[in-house]
Amino acid sequence: MNNDNMILSAGSLEALQARFALRVAGRLNDATRELPHDVTERLKAAREQALARARLARRTEAAAADQPVGGTGATATLGRGRGSDKWFKLASIAPIAALVAGFLLIDHLHTKSQIKAAAEIDAALLADDVPPAAYSDPGFVEFLKAPRD
């Protein structure tokens, strides 16, 4: 394949996208003619609700853009409403709680492995005849791990 044919200019790419969008819209419009009446009415009501919400959102954005952010009496909230403060605090505390729980779990597992290793050494001491000089030897643990003859 020739790479020159693969490169599309911005204008031809937009035209291709527009043609594709028109074909998809046409197919969707054809399919809506075959839907039952109650489904089309529900879709119409949902579409009207979505448009009303979009209009309201545009109005509030326009009103917010007209007001000064740092002026007298105005506060910048960064999109947080009244009800979201509780969830924002909970979301801020949750990672810290997970980190503390992880540290506690790691500490518990480490302590458990130390207890298991000490129990194995104690069992080896009680089950075998150990020479008295072994207690003062720095390689005492290695002596316990060595195979017996």
Buried (B, 14 or more C-beta within 10 A) or exposed (E): EEEEEEEEEEEEEEEEEEEEEEEEEEEEEEEEEEEEEEEEEEEEEEEEEEEEEEEEEEEEEEEEEEEEEEEEEEEEEEEEEEEEEEEEEEEEEEEEEEEEEEEEEEEEEEEEEEEEEEEEEEEBBEEEEBEEEEEEEEEBEEBBEEEEE
